[in-house]
Amino acid sequence: MNIEVRYYSKSGNTKKIADAIAKQAGISAKPIHEPMQGKVDILFLGTGIYAFDIVPVTI
């Protein structure tokens, strides 16, 4: 089973949560802008919520 944890974090809080989830899954969390390779069975996706919407990614 292929599990991925991706995140976007402005302040670092979402990264901490993503790292904790990834640690339990035995993998490492990666930023949302890194492309995924191959099929993913379970995807954990984290980002902040600002003004009732997800934060836009600015790279």
N, C-alpha and C positions, 0 to 999 in steps of 0.2 A: 504494500500500500504506500503510495507516494503522498506525503504530507508537506505542504508549504505554509510558511508564516510570512506574510508581507505587511509592511506598515509604512505610514507617513507620519512624521512627528515633528512639529515645530518646536515644542518645548522639551521634548525628551521623555515625557510621561508615557506616551503610546509606545515608544521603543522599549521602555522597561517592561510593560505588559507583554509585548510581542516576544521579548527575550525570555520571559518567564514561561509563556506558552510553548515556545520552541524548545526550551530546556526539558520540559516534561515530555515532549514528543521525540527528544533525542536528535534534534536538528538545530540549525541556526536560523534566526530571523533575518530577513533581507529587506532592504528598502523597496518600496512599491515600484520604483522605476526600473529595477532589474528584470529582464525578461525571464519567464519561466521556460524550462526545457522539458519537453515531453508532457505526458499526461499527468494530471494532478487529481488525486482522489478526494482529498480534503484540503480546503484552502481556508486559512484564518487570515482575515483582512482587517487591519486596524487603522483608523485615522481619527482625528479630532472632530468634534462637532462645535461649530461656531455660528451663532445666530440661526439656530435650527437647520443648519445645512452642513454637509461635509466641507472641510477646508479644501480649497483648490490647490493642487500640487503646482508649485513653482520651482522649476529646476533650472 
